[in-house]
Amino acid sequence: MSSGARHYVEAERLAKIAHQYNQGNDPVKGRAWATEALVHATLANAAAEAARITPDDVDPGTWTDWHRVIDDRLAHPEPMAMRDHCDQG
């Protein structure tokens, strides 16, 4: 897993690749890349929302769970996987 910021950067990168395919002659690959970009954008949004909650916003267990996940990801970041299974143009 990655941090929200890394998901955001990955979403932007994948969206650019999708745009290149959509401008070319392969809209099917463009849609596939766009779908993957949307997944990363959604994960970035979820991480941003989780990072801004306070104990007053949710029950204490939920707040503790979210911040445990966030703290673990910050302490043990994993690199984004390289997509060698797909042709990037």
Summary of the structure (lengths in Angstrom):
residues: 89
radius of gyration: 16.1
end to end distance: 25.8
largest distance: 51.7
contacts: 220
relative contact order: 0.18
helix: 70%
strand: 0%
